[in-house]
Amino acid sequence: MGEAELHQLIAGCLKQDRKDQKVLYKAFYGFAMSICLRYAGNRYEAAEIMNNGFFKIFTHLDKYSHDKPFKAWIGKIMTNTAIDYYRSNLKMANTDGLEKAEDIGHDDFPDKKLRYDDLLAMVQQLPNAYRTVFNLYAIEGYSHEEIGEMLGISAGTSKSNLFKARDKLKRMVMQADSIGGNASGDSYTTIVAINPINLSVTFFNNGIFK
């Protein structure tokens, strides 16, 4: 979609044109859903978060600044909607202490490449608190201080939850490796590389997280 077409579409949505709203929804559905799936425990929750996010988009479209990428603006709203959704339902796990979280090593984490769907399934199996912090830190790139402010927790709790998320993911990756890697048995095009040092993720072949 070109810039001129996008701006025309946005103008129509500002006038509450149902047809333009439907076109905009369809155009960014896949991108928005990919974000929500990372934060949700299942597709049903992801759809609920996404629909709440699109409601915010359509009701706050007048606040969008055309000098910023529209896709990035949508992504920010979807992420914030996911955070709001879980902040109202979560009891964040207790911290084990800032020092303990800092001193944990990751040398035993295998340097693996996984299919995107496999990693997504693993992330969705994490407890809500761990999954939210993992997404914000490892994928969105927020600091523990920023995550603490967003979720209403301390930086130490954020570090502790990230450590626990990494530990659970490490165990799931090692278990998947022991049974042949692809738990679903299907073939996917997107490959995920996991950094063994900080458990950050890199996506190849135009991965859906990009």
C-alpha positions as CSV (number, residue, x, y, z in Angstrom):
1,M,0.0,0.0,0.0
2,G,1.5,3.4,-1.1
3,E,1.7,6.4,1.2
4,A,-1.0,8.3,-0.8
5,E,-3.4,5.4,-0.7
6,L,-2.8,4.9,3.1
7,H,-3.4,8.6,3.8
8,Q,-6.6,8.5,1.8
9,L,-7.7,5.4,3.7
10,I,-6.9,7.0,7.0
11,A,-8.9,10.1,6.0
12,G,-11.9,7.8,5.3
13,C,-11.6,6.1,8.6
14,L,-11.5,9.5,10.4
15,K,-14.9,10.1,8.8
16,Q,-16.1,6.8,10.2
17,D,-16.4,5.3,6.7
18,R,-17.1,1.6,7.4
19,K,-15.7,0.4,4.1
20,D,-12.4,2.2,4.7
21,Q,-12.2,0.8,8.3
22,K,-12.7,-2.7,6.9
23,V,-9.9,-2.2,4.4
24,L,-7.6,-0.9,7.0
25,Y,-8.4,-3.8,9.4
26,K,-7.7,-6.3,6.7
27,A,-4.5,-4.6,5.5
28,F,-2.9,-4.8,9.0
29,Y,-4.7,-7.8,10.4
30,G,-1.7,-10.2,10.0
31,F,0.8,-7.8,11.4
32,A,-1.4,-7.0,14.4
33,M,-2.2,-10.6,15.1
34,S,1.5,-11.6,15.0
35,I,2.1,-9.2,17.9
36,C,-0.9,-10.3,19.9
37,L,-0.1,-14.0,19.5
38,R,3.3,-13.4,21.2
39,Y,1.6,-12.0,24.3
40,A,-1.4,-14.3,24.4
41,G,-1.8,-17.8,25.8
42,N,-3.8,-18.9,22.8
43,R,-5.4,-17.6,19.6
44,Y,-8.7,-16.7,21.3
45,E,-7.0,-14.4,23.7
46,A,-4.9,-12.9,20.9
47,A,-8.0,-12.2,18.9
48,E,-9.5,-10.4,21.9
49,I,-6.4,-8.3,22.4
50,M,-6.2,-7.5,18.7
51,N,-9.9,-6.4,18.5
52,N,-9.4,-4.2,21.5
53,G,-6.3,-2.7,19.8
54,F,-8.2,-2.0,16.6
55,F,-10.9,-0.3,18.6
56,K,-8.3,2.0,20.1
57,I,-6.8,2.6,16.6
58,F,-10.1,3.7,15.2
59,T,-11.1,5.8,18.2
60,H,-7.6,7.5,18.4
61,L,-6.8,7.8,14.8
62,D,-6.9,11.6,15.0
63,K,-3.9,11.4,17.2
64,Y,-1.7,9.7,14.6
65,S,1.1,11.9,13.2
66,H,1.7,11.4,9.5
67,D,5.4,12.1,9.9
68,K,5.7,8.7,11.7
69,P,5.4,5.2,10.2
70,F,1.8,4.1,10.5
71,K,2.8,0.4,10.9
72,A,5.0,1.3,13.9
73,W,2.1,3.3,15.4
74,I,-0.2,0.3,15.1
75,G,2.4,-2.0,16.6
76,K,2.8,0.2,19.6
77,I,-0.9,0.3,20.2
78,M,-1.1,-3.5,19.9
79,T,1.8,-4.0,22.4
80,N,0.3,-1.5,24.8
81,T,-3.1,-3.2,24.5
82,A,-1.6,-6.6,25.3
83,I,0.2,-5.1,28.3
84,D,-3.1,-3.5,29.6
85,Y,-4.9,-6.8,29.0
86,Y,-2.5,-8.8,31.2
87,R,-1.8,-6.1,33.7
88,S,-5.5,-6.3,34.6
89,N,-5.3,-10.1,35.0
90,L,-1.8,-10.9,36.2
91,K,-0.2,-11.3,39.5
92,M,3.4,-10.9,38.6
93,A,5.7,-13.6,40.1
94,N,7.7,-12.7,43.1
95,T,11.3,-11.7,42.5
96,D,14.1,-14.1,43.7
97,G,16.4,-11.1,44.2
98,L,18.2,-8.8,41.8
99,E,21.7,-10.2,42.5
100,K,20.6,-13.8,41.9
101,A,19.0,-12.8,38.6
102,E,22.1,-11.0,37.5
103,D,24.5,-13.8,38.3
104,I,22.8,-16.6,36.3
105,G,24.9,-17.9,33.4
106,H,23.6,-19.2,30.1
107,D,26.6,-21.2,28.8
108,D,24.6,-24.4,28.9
109,F,21.9,-23.1,26.6
110,P,22.2,-24.8,23.2
111,D,22.7,-22.6,20.1
112,K,19.6,-23.7,18.3
113,K,17.5,-22.9,15.2
114,L,13.8,-23.4,15.5
115,R,10.8,-23.0,13.3
116,Y,8.8,-19.9,14.1
117,D,5.6,-21.8,15.0
118,D,7.6,-24.0,17.4
119,L,9.1,-21.0,19.2
120,L,5.7,-19.3,19.3
121,A,4.1,-22.4,20.8
122,M,6.8,-22.5,23.5
123,V,6.4,-18.8,24.4
124,Q,2.7,-19.3,24.7
125,Q,3.2,-22.0,27.2
126,L,5.0,-19.6,29.6
127,P,3.1,-18.3,32.5
128,N,1.6,-14.9,31.7
129,A,4.0,-12.9,33.8
130,Y,7.1,-14.6,32.3
131,R,5.7,-14.4,28.8
132,T,5.0,-10.6,29.0
133,V,8.4,-9.7,30.4
134,F,10.2,-12.0,27.8
135,N,8.4,-10.3,24.9
136,L,9.1,-6.8,26.2
137,Y,12.8,-7.5,26.9
138,A,13.9,-10.0,24.3
139,I,11.8,-9.0,21.4
140,E,10.6,-5.4,21.9
141,G,14.0,-4.3,23.4
142,Y,12.8,-2.5,26.6
143,S,15.0,-2.3,29.6
144,H,14.0,-3.8,33.0
145,E,13.4,-0.3,34.3
146,E,11.1,0.5,31.5
147,I,9.3,-2.8,31.9
148,G,8.9,-2.2,35.6
149,E,7.2,1.1,34.9
150,M,4.9,-0.4,32.2
151,L,3.8,-3.3,34.3
152,G,3.9,-1.7,37.8
153,I,6.6,-4.0,39.1
154,S,10.2,-3.5,40.2
155,A,13.2,-3.9,37.9
156,G,14.3,-6.8,40.1
157,T,10.9,-8.6,39.5
158,S,11.3,-8.0,35.8
159,K,14.8,-9.5,35.9
160,S,13.6,-12.5,37.9
161,N,10.7,-13.2,35.6
162,L,13.0,-12.9,32.5
163,F,15.4,-15.4,34.1
164,K,12.5,-17.8,34.8
165,A,11.2,-17.4,31.3
166,R,14.6,-18.2,29.8
167,D,15.0,-21.2,32.1
168,K,11.6,-22.6,31.0
169,L,12.3,-21.9,27.4
170,K,15.7,-23.5,27.6
171,R,14.1,-26.7,29.0
172,M,11.5,-26.7,26.3
173,V,14.1,-26.2,23.5
174,M,16.3,-29.0,24.9
175,Q,13.3,-31.3,25.2
176,A,12.3,-30.5,21.6
177,D,15.9,-31.2,20.4
178,S,15.8,-34.6,22.2
179,I,12.7,-35.6,20.2
180,G,13.8,-34.2,16.9
181,G,13.2,-30.5,17.1
182,N,9.9,-29.7,15.4
183,A,7.3,-30.7,17.9
184,S,4.4,-30.2,15.5
185,G,5.9,-32.3,12.7
186,D,5.0,-29.6,10.1
187,S,7.2,-27.7,7.8
188,Y,7.4,-23.9,8.2
189,T,9.4,-21.3,6.2
190,T,10.4,-19.0,9.0
191,I,13.6,-20.0,10.9
192,V,14.3,-18.6,14.4
193,A,17.9,-18.4,15.7
194,I,18.2,-18.2,19.5
195,N,21.2,-16.4,20.9
196,P,22.7,-18.6,23.6
197,I,24.0,-15.7,25.6
198,N,20.9,-13.6,26.2
199,L,18.2,-15.7,24.6
200,S,17.3,-13.0,22.2
201,V,15.7,-14.1,18.9
202,T,16.5,-13.4,15.3
203,F,14.2,-14.2,12.4
204,F,15.1,-15.1,8.9
205,N,13.1,-15.4,5.7
206,N,11.0,-12.3,6.4
207,G,9.7,-13.6,9.7
208,I,6.4,-12.5,11.0
209,F,8.0,-10.7,14.0
210,K,9.7,-8.1,11.8
